[in-house]
Amino acid sequence: MSRQELLEAAREIQSAAHVPYSEYRVGAALETADGEVFVGCNLENANYSNSLHAEEVAIAEAVKMGHRDFARIAVSSDRRDGLTPCGSCRQTLAEFCADGLEVICDDGDDEPPVVYTLGELLPNTITEEMLE
């Protein structure tokens, strides 16, 4: 799947978002190493702290189906504002993904996506090895 196709999958799932408070729709599309794609959207809760982020929903779906090897993730908001995963989502991704995971961020229809690696977005992450 191309970067653009993955980004389109992230855009499409935004319509399923539950965002009655922020009205800020986010979609994520996570591609496994073998090419399967799992999508997620944000699900808000009135107390906000119980809200689920799109990236968390996508990775939970993939892990639930037995996947542990990921190639890239695309994230997009309905505002096409270059959104990157938040710190919490970056740490969740780091639990299951290598530093080289491509993170594709939607910068608008007329702009190419901005691409980072997870390691660039979250250097010196907390890892399992640090806890031993």
C-alpha positions in Angstrom: 0.0 0.0 0.0 1.3 3.5 -0.8 1.7 6.2 1.7 -1.2 8.1 0.1 -3.4 5.0 0.2 -2.6 4.6 3.9 -3.3 8.3 4.5 -6.7 7.9 2.7 -7.6 5.0 5.0 -6.9 7.3 8.0 -9.0 10.0 6.5 -11.9 7.7 5.8 -12.2 6.3 9.3 -12.6 9.8 10.7 -16.3 9.7 9.9 -16.7 7.0 12.6 -15.1 9.2 15.3 -17.2 10.0 18.4 -16.2 13.6 19.1 -19.2 15.5 20.7 -16.9 17.7 22.8 -13.9 18.7 20.7 -15.5 18.1 17.3 -11.9 17.2 16.2 -12.0 14.0 14.2 -8.8 11.9 14.0 -8.2 8.8 12.1 -5.2 6.4 12.1 -4.2 3.6 9.7 -1.6 1.2 10.9 0.1 -1.1 8.4 1.6 -4.4 9.5 4.9 -5.7 8.1 2.9 -8.1 5.9 0.7 -5.4 4.5 -2.5 -5.7 6.6 -4.1 -2.4 7.6 -5.9 -1.7 10.9 -7.7 1.6 11.4 -8.9 3.5 14.4 -10.6 6.8 15.2 -10.8 8.9 18.4 -13.6 8.1 20.9 -14.2 10.9 23.3 -15.6 10.6 26.8 -17.2 13.5 28.8 -14.3 13.4 31.3 -11.7 13.4 28.5 -9.2 11.3 30.4 -11.1 8.2 29.4 -11.1 9.1 25.8 -9.3 6.8 23.3 -7.0 8.2 20.6 -7.2 6.9 17.0 -3.6 5.5 17.1 -4.4 3.5 20.3 -7.6 2.1 18.8 -5.7 1.0 15.6 -2.8 -0.6 17.5 -5.2 -2.3 19.9 -7.1 -3.8 17.0 -3.9 -5.1 15.3 -2.5 -6.5 18.5 -5.8 -8.2 19.3 -5.5 -10.0 16.0 -2.0 -11.2 16.8 0.1 -8.7 15.0 3.4 -7.5 16.5 5.4 -6.3 13.5 4.5 -2.9 12.0 5.8 -0.9 9.1 4.1 2.4 9.3 1.2 4.4 10.6 -0.7 7.3 9.0 -2.5 9.9 11.1 -4.9 12.6 10.0 -7.3 15.0 11.5 -10.3 16.5 9.7 -8.5 19.8 9.8 -5.5 18.4 7.8 -3.2 20.3 10.2 -0.1 18.0 10.3 -1.2 16.3 13.5 1.4 13.9 15.0 0.7 11.3 17.6 0.6 12.7 21.1 3.2 11.6 23.7 1.0 9.0 25.1 0.3 7.5 21.7 4.0 7.6 20.9 4.8 5.6 24.0 2.1 3.1 23.1 3.5 2.7 19.6 7.0 2.3 21.1 5.7 -0.7 23.1 5.0 -2.6 19.9 7.0 -0.8 17.1 10.6 -0.2 16.3 12.2 3.2 16.2 12.1 3.1 12.4 8.3 2.9 12.2 7.2 5.5 9.6 4.8 8.0 10.9 2.9 9.7 8.1 1.2 13.0 9.0 -1.5 14.6 6.9 -0.6 18.2 6.0 -3.5 18.8 3.6 -4.8 17.7 0.2 -2.4 20.0 -1.7 0.7 19.2 0.4 2.7 16.0 0.6 2.5 14.2 3.9 5.2 14.9 6.5 7.0 11.7 7.4 8.9 11.0 10.6 10.2 7.9 12.2 8.9 7.0 15.7 12.5 7.4 17.0 12.5 11.0 15.8 9.2 11.7 17.5 10.1 9.9 20.7 13.9 9.7 21.3 15.1 7.8 24.4 11.8 6.1 25.0 11.0 4.1 28.0 11.5 0.4 27.1 11.0 -3.0 28.7 14.8 -3.3 29.0 14.9 -0.1 31.2 12.5 -1.7 33.7 14.6 -4.8 34.2 
